[in-house]
Amino acid sequence: MKIFYGWRLVAVACVIQFLHGGLLMQAFGAYVAVLSDEFGWSKTALSAGAAIQSLEGAILGPVLGWLMDRFGARSTVQVGLVVFGLGFLVLSQIDTIGGFYGAILLLALGSSLAGYFPLTVTLVHWFRRKRARALSIMSLGLALGGVAVPLVAWTMQAWGWRATAMASGIAVMVVGLPLARMLRRSPAEIGETEDGLPPEAPDAAQADAPAAPERHFTAGEALRTRAFWLLGLGHGFALLVVTAVNVHAISHLKEGLGYSVAQASLVITLMTVFQVLGVLSGAAVGDRWDKRYVAAGCMLAHMIGLLLLTFGAHPALLVAFAVLHGFAWGLRGPFMQAMRADYFGLQAIGMILGLSAFIISAGQVAGPMVAGALKDLTGDYRLGFTLLALVAGSGSVLFLLARKPA
């Protein structure tokens, strides 16, 4: 039986996301912990590295959106993977905070060109009725990246962080580049149709699928809707927690709660297990559920989970954090872009996602920076994590109000 090429692209995107998540996004906290110990750099200074990644992604967003709408993702992702790999090679040689920021700039540029944004734009053009399922499976790669965190931490302890960074750069290029060559802009490029269905497929057979948008919005029209801003703010509030946890959770578990880096990485691994379960749940039912209500519930889970991590003196509280935060992240994450495609159509979806990155980046930057700055000021993460948790919880209201524009 012929496999719809779109599902092959989902698998390609999943593997590339695994490289991004396992080697950088979810492993960044391990680098923060070891670099802080070796060089004595403050948490605020190291958190600025995460802020650089977010800001660069926001600045590049509209440019990437234009490139995706005009040319597709194949060449962009290939270039991005080379830059991403070079960023790790530069990171393996740094000795100063300036060198660290330079490596982060390369990593951020590479991960923007070859990361979630261009892969998402590709998949939303290949799927309509099964869009949430496709994006959820792609996000499975990012979630499974957390499984690699203990391996990254172990290699840092066994061979040092420099060897780990160098091996990561080589792996990105060796594994990622052949996969990127498979990317195609749209089904029409190879004579297929959305979802792999024949054009005459009856709509009744897909009664559980989300309705097609009534019209395709331009970027300017999307900007004038309330839904665009509510979705952006809600997404940004969620990333306050996600990025703060990715950057500072291992340091908090190590310095605030007395666990080793290896033990702390196990908590991240457990979180990843439930993130995977959340992704799989979204893949199974995401095209049938009302995504607004799902996102609102996930925001409350993010809030409670971060509060449990903040005051998690007992291991059971850390387990509860891993369950709530991981499941909410996995379930909610793919819905964000699926909702935008459902609401605004595909005519200018690349530019719409790129413009959304400006709003989202506020949460990506503020989460690690607020947590790091208040940790340096107060001596622990409690105040910073508590503030971020409460703001994220309030984001549930934003999603409830974000109705599909007429």
Secondary structure as UniProt FT lines:
FT   HELIX           5..20
FT   HELIX           21..25
FT   TURN            26..27
FT   HELIX           28..39
FT   HELIX           43..71
FT   HELIX           74..91
FT   TURN            92..93
FT   HELIX           97..113
FT   HELIX           116..126
FT   TURN            129..130
FT   HELIX           131..144
FT   HELIX           145..148
FT   HELIX           149..159
FT   HELIX           161..180
FT   TURN            181..182
FT   HELIX           187..190
FT   HELIX           194..196
FT   TURN            199..200
FT   HELIX           203..206
FT   TURN            207..208
FT   HELIX           219..223
FT   HELIX           226..251
FT   HELIX           252..256
FT   HELIX           261..285
FT   TURN            286..288
FT   HELIX           291..310
FT   HELIX           315..344
FT   TURN            347..348
FT   HELIX           349..378
FT   HELIX           382..401
//
